[in-house]
Amino acid sequence: MTKRKIAAFFALTLILLQPIKAAKGFAIIIDQKSLNEAKNEIEAYAKAIKDVNKMKVYTIVDRWGVPDSIRACLRSMYYQGKIQGAVFIGDIPIPMIRDAQHLTSAFKMDQRLPKEKSSVPSDRFYDDFGLQFRFLEKDSTSTLYYYSLKSRSEQYVHSNLFTGRIRPTDVGGTSRYDKLRKYLRKVVEEKNAHNRLDRIFFLTGSGSIDESRVAVMDEKIQYYEHFPWLKNCTREAVKYVDYAQEKYIKFTLMDELQREDLDLSVLHHHGDFDTQYLNKEHKDVPKDYDEKMRDLHLSDFAEYKYNPSSRVVIFDACFNGAFQNEDCIANEYIFSNGKTIACMGGSVNVIQDKWYDRMLGLLAFGHTIGEVNNYQELLESHIIGDPTFCFAPETDIKESETADGQVWKLTQDFWNKKISSSKLLELLKTSPYDQVRMQALQFLARMNNADFVKGIAIAAEDRYEMVQRFAMNYIKTNGSDELAKPLLQTWTNPSTSARVKTDARMAVEFFKKDVLQRTYNEIWPKKNYVDKDSLGTKFYCIISKYGNYWEKEVDEIIADTLKDSAFRFSATCMRLYCPHSRIPDILKYIKDSKNDARRIPLIEAMGWYKYSYQAPIIAKAAKQLSEDSQQSEAVREEALKTYNRIMWNKR
């Protein structure tokens, strides 16, 4: 398709910069008013991308503001080999995705609630061409466009482009265009500074990952695995702050992040679009004062002249990157007077048990923050700011010799079908790198075969707390009887970390009582604890109470005696709380029932069990339904989506 046809058909204008000899390119998508107001700054930004990132830059002016047109243009340019990334500057339409909550880490909301709350703002619409969408409607008062994920779409995130959002607004009394001009000047200055990544800060807020001290210890170790040359640094290269160090930690947080030498910050806490939740509630001070002081709010940026300068900030928190709002925490970070250039954050809530630092070490070898964000493979994860931002490449060590270099190679081999589950299992057993073992476990999960079950048992004893934590979650989501032993061994180990214990306790609910009791009777006599009898009674009582905890809900569903509202609630609960041994009962109900209104939410719920040992029978039942002409179109479509979700590992 020629550039003339693209402009005519999609009402887009392409302004090509002077051609350069480059094998890669980048698109700046911008509205006309923003371009007019910041033309010089846009040109300087494009030149900096060309000079620093060695990318040919295409500035594309959106004249209609239709997401489908922008997506089609980007898709065409990508498949022509012209671009590998894009940034959306100004008032570019925001896709709001529905019927795709399984592509998020944690977002699960009844879609009967207001659509602006129950949809996921996501630029995966623009950068992942394997996802297919059906247009629903445009919001009458904003630039929000609503789409539904199609049943025939791929049912996993694997972006083709890396992207970012630069969306200034007029909040705070400063024009969006003044903010844009100032921000772009800052970006150009920082890109040309060729700064090396050698100063890191991380924080844990109240309630994050059960406030596990073991997780914190292991996290610091990981930064030295990501950036091994920092071990030779005599200055404090990696600093940590825990919320419990002070009654109100936000002032220490602000002081640390205003350091002009700070390169990377990772913040673990709870959050909302306007708040970083940091401290616990204090009963000994007035409530209004305590609420103001214990957390960091949007208003604090102006009140305390807070100007964060950490070049990159990762928010391991809910909603801090909710760019669909007129303002959000991530926006305040990049549009402040400090040196912060890019934030990684979620547009909706995010799960705590998340591999937030996957391939983070690539930042030190010239990879962009946008590329690193792509490895999160989540609907909600976005770069707020310049996605091309990168640090000066490290020269003291080769990328291929680092843990992240090996994870990157492993990832390429996986997607190119050049690695077997047996090889992944071997890496999980033998790799000296925590990050490589973590990746091997995740790819085994995608394959979901006998080696996956073996891998979970191995990972349950891993030295790295996050690998152990993911093993407990996979035990819960797989449910094979073979995993009862590693589950109970880990859960009853007195030195197991707080978060791993929590995940293990929750996994108990998905195993049959007799399997758990039999396993307990096998392992407990070999334990050598001081208060063995009373401790054993405690564990046994928990097993007896919580084994197959959700049996009642399954029985009520298949009895078909619940009122519609109660049935819908129970069916939705089956997304996460169906004991694996009862999945055949749910499938039988779906097959035998004539009530499509009840069958469809259960068909959807079965799609959440892609890691289950029962996944093959779910896929078989869903495929049969999707191909049965006697079924309604709604049933066939939902069954097809469930089939594609379960079969996602057939890459």
N, C-alpha and C positions, 0 to 999 in steps of 0.2 A: 504494500500500500504506500503511495507517494505521500510526501508531506502536504501537498496541495489537497489531496483527498482527505487526509486526517483532519486538516483545518476546516474543510468544508463540511465534512460529515459530523464531526464532533464539536464544532464551534470552538475550536481551540487554536491558539496561535503559537507556533513554535519559533522561538528566537534562538538561532544557533550562534554560539560563540565561535571565535576563530578555531578552526579544526586543529587538533593536535594529534600527534602520533601516540595513540593509546589503545589498549585492548579492552578498556572498560569505560563506562560512562555513568552519568548521574543526572537525574531529572529534578529540576526545581519547579514544583507546581505552585502557582501563586495567583491570587485574584488580581484583577486589573488595578483596583484602587491601591492595594498594597504595593504593587510594582511602581505605580506613578509616584507614590509618597516616599519610596525608599529605593529609587532606581540606582543611585550611585552605590549604596550599600549592597544591593543585590549583585551588582556587577563586581564589586570588590570581593564579596563572598564567593561568587562563582570562580573568580580568578584564584582565590586561595585554595579552593577545592582542586582546581587544575594544577596548581603549583605543588601543593602538599600531598594530595591524594593521587595525583597523576590520572585524573579522570576527565574525560571530555564532558562538558556540562551543557545540558539542554534546559533552557528556561521556557516553561510552558504556561501560558496565561489561560486560565479557565474563564470563559465568558458566559457559560450557561449555569454552571454550578450543579451539574448532574453527575453523581458518582459513577454511573454506568459508563459515561463518556470518558471520564478520567481513567477508569480501570481499563477500558478497551484500548486507549492510547498507550498506557503503560505496558499492557500485555503485548501489544504489537511491537513496541520498541524493544521489549525484553526478548521476544522470540526472533527479532532481527539482529540480536546480539549487540544492541546499542547501549543498554543500561544494566546496572546491577543494583541500583538503589534510587531512592527518591525522598524528597522532603516536601511536606505540605505546609505552605506559609500563608498565614492570614485566614480569610474566611472561606476555607475549602470545606465542602459538604462532609458531614460526619455520618458514616454508616452505623446504624444501630441494628445489631444482629439478633435474631430470634431463632428459636428451635435449634440452638447450638450450644446449650449449656455444658454439654459433655466435652467441649473444646476449651473450657476454662479450667482453672485449678480448683475453684471452690464455689463459684456462683451457681446457686440453685434457688430460683425464685418462681413462684406461681405466676405464669404468664397471663393470668386473668387480672393481675394487679396492673396499675397504670403502665403503659408501654414504655414510657421514658425511664421508669425504674426497673422494669423487668426485662429490658433488652441490654445487650452488651455493646458499648461503643468500641468499634474495632476497625483499625486500618488493615487488618488481614483481608478485608474486602478488596483493598487496592494492591496488596503485595503477595497474596497467595492465590495463584491461578488454578490450583487444583480444587479449590473450594468453589462451589456453584450456588448462586443465590437467586431467589425469586423476589421481585420487588413487591412490597406491600403498600406503602404509602409514604408521603412526605408530611412532616410536621407542619402545621399551618402557620406557626409563629417563629420558626427557627430553621437552621440549616441541617436538621436531623432527618435522615432518610432511613426508613425501616425496611429490612430484608429478612427473608426466611431462608435458612440453609436447606437446600434441596436434598431429597433422599438419594439421588444419584451422584451427589457430590462425594469427593473424598471426605472421610470422617476423621481426619487428623490435620494438624497444622504443620505445614512444611513450606515456609515462605520462599518465593522465588527472588524477591527483592528485599533489601533492608530499607526501612523507612523511619521517618521521624516527624514530629509535629512541632511547628513554631506558630503558636496561636495567641498572640497578644490581644487583650481586650481593653476596654476603657475604664475598668475598675481602678479605684484608688486615686482618681482624679488626673491621671496621666493618659494622654492619647495613646491608643494602640499603635499608632504609626511612630510616635516618639519612642515607645518601647521597642518597636521592631528595629528602628534605625540604630538605637543604642546597643541593642543585643547583637546585631550583625557586626557592628564595629568591634565589639568585644570578641566575637568568634574569630574574626579575621586576625586580630592581635594575638589571640591564644594559639591559633593554628600556626602562625608564623613564629611562635616562640620555640617550637620544636622541643617541648618539655618532655623529660624522661620520667617514667612512672617509678617513684621511689619513696612516696609517703602515703601511708594508708591509715584509715581510721575506721573503727567499727563500734557499734553501740547495741546494747540489748535493753529494751524497754520492759515495763511491767507485763508479766504474763506471757511473754514471747517464749515459744517452745518449752513451756513449763519451767522457764528460768533455769534450764539445765546447765550446770557448771561444766559438765563434761563436753557438752556441745560447744561451749565457748572456748574451752581449751583446744578442742580439735579444730575449731574455725581458725584460730591464730596459726596453727600448724599448716593449715591449707594455704594461707597467704604466702608462706615460705615455699610451699610446693608450687603454687602458681608463679611465683617470682623468686626463684632460688638464689639469685645474686644478692637479695636483701639479707641473706644470712651473714654476708661478709660486711654488712654496713655497721659501723661502730655507733652511729646515732640510732635513736629509736625510730625504726622504719615503720613499725606497725603498732598503733596505739589502740587501747580498748577502754571504754567507759561503760559501767553498769549503772542502771538507773538507781540501784539501792545505795550507791556511794553517797548520795546527797538527798535531802528531803525533796528538793526541786532541781532535777538534773538538767532542765532545759537551758539554763544559763551556761552550764558547762558545755552542753552540746553546741550552743551557738558560738561560744568562744572557740571551740575546736574547729568548727567548720568555717570560721572566718580566717583561719590560718592561710596565708597566701602561698605557702609551700605545699599545701595539701592537694594530692592528686586524685585519690579515690576514697569514697566513704560508703560504707554499707550499714544501713540503719534497720535494725530488727525491732519492730514495735507494732502495736495496733494503730489503725488510722481511719480517717475519713477524708473527704475531699478537702476539708478545711482545717484538719487537725492531725498533728502527730501526738498520739497518746503515749506518754512516757512514764509517769509515776502512778503509784497506787493512790487511792483516795485516803485522805488523812482526816480522822474524826476529831482531832484536837484543834482544828482551826475552822473559821467560818466557811461554809460550803462555797459561797460565791468566790471568795478569795482563793480557796484551794483549787477550784476548777480553773481559774485563770492562771494560776502559777504552776500547776503540775503538768500541763501539756503545752505544746507549741501550736499556736493558732495563726491563721492568716493575718490577723491584726497585729501580731507581735513583730512582723517584719518592719512595719512603719514605726510602731511604738518604741522599739528598742534599736531602731536603725540596724536591723540584722541583715548583713550582706555576706551570705555564704560564698566561699571561694574555692571549695573543693571542686576541682574541674569536672569530675563525674560523681554523681550521687545515685546510689541504688536504694530505693525504698522497698524493703521487704515488709510491706504493710498494705492494708486494704485502702483503695480509693485515692491514695495520694497522687496518682497520675490520671485522675478523672477529668480529662481535658474537655469533655463535653459541657462542663460548667463554665460560667463566666470567669471563674478563678478556681485554682486548686493549688495545693502545696507545691507541686513540681513547677508550676508556672511561676510562683513567687521566687523559687530558687533561681531559675534561669534569668528572670527579668529584674533581679535585684542589681545593686551596684557592685556586687562582688564578681568573682571570676568563674562562677559555676557556668558550665557550658551545656551539659547534658544530664538529664535524669532518666533513670529507668524506673517505671512505676506502673501500677495496675489501674485500669480504668474502672474496675469493679473490685470486689473483695478477692483476696488471694489466700491460698492455703499456707499454713505455717510449715508443713513438711514439704518444702520445695527445694529443688536443687538450684538455688539462687545464683551460685557462682560457677555454673557450667561454662567452661572454656574462658573464664575470666582472664586467665594469664595471656590470652592472645592479644589483649590490649597493649601489652608491652612489646609487641612485634609488628606494630603498624596496622593491625586490624582495627576497624572502626567500631565504635560503641554500638552502632546499628547492626553490624554483623554479629556481635556477641549477643545482642538481644534476640536475634533470630533463633539462637540455640535454645531459648526458653520454650519455643513451640507452643505458645499459649495465645488464646484469643485476646486476652486482656493486657498483655505485656507490651508497653510502648516506650519509645524514646521521646521524651519531651525535650526539644532542643535539637541541636545539629547532630544528625546521625552519622555524619562523616568524621566526627571528631576522633582523633587518635593521638597516641603519644609517640614520641620519637622511638624508632625501633631499637631494641636492645642489641648490642653488638658483642657482649662478653660471652654469649652462649647462643647456640643455634636453636631455633624454634623446635626443630624435630627432636632435640635432645630433652625437651621439657615434658612434664606430664600432660600439659594441654596440647602440645604438639602431637603426642601419641593419641590423645582422645580425639583430636581432629582427624588424624589418619584412620583411626578406628571407625569414626563416623562415616567417612567416605567409603570405606570398605563395606560397611553395613548397607548403605543405600545403593551401592553398586553390586550387592549380593556376592561379595568376595570373602565373607567370613561365616563360619558355621557356628552353631550353638555349642559344639564341643570345644571349639577354640575360645569362645567367650567364657565358657566354664573354666577353662585352663587359666585364662587371664584373671578371672575372679579369685582363683586359688593362689596364683603366684606373682602377680604384678606388685612391685614395690610401691607403686603410686596409688594413693587413695582415690584420686580422680579417675584413673583408668579402671579400677575395680568398680567404682560407682557406675561408670558408663557401661561396663560389661553386664552388670546386673540389670540396668535399664533395657539394654538390647535383648537380653534373655527374656525379660518380661514381654517385649513385643512379639517374640517368637512363641511364647507360651506353650512349651512342650515339656517333655520329661526333664530336660536339662535345666529348664527354668525352676522346677521344683527342687532339684538338687542344688541349684545356685542359691535359692532362698535359704536353704539349710546352712550352706557355707557362709552366706552373708550375715546370718544371725549371730555368728561368732567373730565378725570382722572387727579389726582394731579401730576402724573409723566410725565414730558415732552415727554419722549420717547414713552410711551403708547399713548399719544395724537397724537404724530407724526405718529406712525404706524396706528392709527385710520384714519387719513387723507389719508394715502396711501391706506388703505383698502377701504375707501369710493370711491376712484378713481378706484380701481381695481374690486370692486363689482358692483357699479352703480345702485343699487336699488333706486327707487324714494323715498323710506322711509328715505333714508340717506341725502336727500337734506336739511332737517331742521337742523340736527346736523352739517352738513357741513357749512351752512351759519351762524349758531349761533357761531361756533368756529372762522370762518374766520373774522367776523365782530366784534369780541370781542377785545377791544383795548389792553388788557393785554396778548393776545395770543403771544407766543414766535415767533421770526422771522422765524425760520425754519418751525414751524407748519403753520404759515401764508403762506409761500411759497408752502408747500405741499397742503394746502387747495385751494389756488388760481389755482394750476394746476388741481385739482380735478374738478373744475367748468367746465372744457372743456369736461367732459364726461357725463354731464347731459343735458337734453333737456331744451331749453330756457323757454318754457312755465312752466315747473315744477319749475325751479329756480325762475322765476318771481312771480309765484303764492306763493311760499314759502317766498320770500322776502316780498311780500305785507302782509303776515301773521305775520312775526316777527318784521319788522322794526318799525311799530307804537308803539311797546312796548319798544323800545330803548330810553334811556334817555341821549343823548349826547349833548354837548354844541353846536357843529356846525352840528346839525343833518341833516339839509336840504342839505347842500353841500356835506357832507359825504355820505348821502344816494344816492345822484345823482351819485357820483363816483362809489359806489358799483353797482348800477343798470346799469350803462353804461358798466362796466366790465362784468356783467352777460349777458347783451344783446349782447356784442361783442364775448364773449368766450363760451357761452353755445353751446354745440354740435359743437365745433370749427372745428372738422375734417369731417364734413358732405360732404364738397366739394370733399375730397379725396375719400370717399366711393362712391359718385355719379359718379366720373370719372372711378372708377374701374368697377362698375356694368354696366356702359354704354359701356365698352369695346372698347373705341376709342383711348386709349393711345398707343403710340409707345412702343415697347418691353422694352427699357431701363427705360422709365418713369413708365411703369406698374410695373416693378420689384421693383423700388424704392418705389412706393406707397404701393405695397404689403408688403414690408419689414416694412414700417411705421405702417402697421396695427397690427404688433406685440404689439405695445404700444399705438397706437392712434386711435383705432376704438371705436367710441361711442357705448356703450352697446346696445342702442336701435336699432343700425344698424347691429348688428351681424346677425339677420335673413336674411338681404339682402345679406350679404357676403356668407352665407351658401347657399342661393338660387342660387347665381352666380356659386358657386362651383359645385352644383348639375347639373345645366343646361348647363354649358360651356363644349365644347368638346376639349378645348385647355389645355392639361395637363401641359404645360410649365407655364401657368398662374394659373392653379388650385392649383398646388403643393405648391408654396410659400404661398398661402392664407390658404391652409389646415394647413401648418406649423404655420402660424400666429395665427390661432384660438387656437392652443395649449397653447398660453400664457395667456388665460383667465380662468385659473383654479379657480380663486376667484370670477368670475363674476356671477351675478344672472342668466345669460344666459348659464352657464356651462352645465346644463342638456341637452339643445338642441344641444349644440356643441358635447357633448359626443354621443348623439343619432345619429346625422348625420355622425360623424366620424366612428362609429361602422358599420353603414350601408354601407358606402363606403368600409371599410376594408374587409367586407364579400361579396362584390359584385364581382363575377367572371368576369363580363363584363368590369370591370375597369382594367387599366394597373397595372402591379406589382408596379411601382413607386408610383402610386396614393394610392394603397392599403396599401403599407408600410408606407407612410407618414400619412395616415388616422389612421392606427393602433397606430403609435407613438403619434399622437394628442389625440386619445382616452385614451391611457395609461397615458398621461400627465394630462388630465382633471380628470381622475379617481384615481389620486394618493392618494386621501384621503381614498380610500377603502383599508386601510392598512391590 
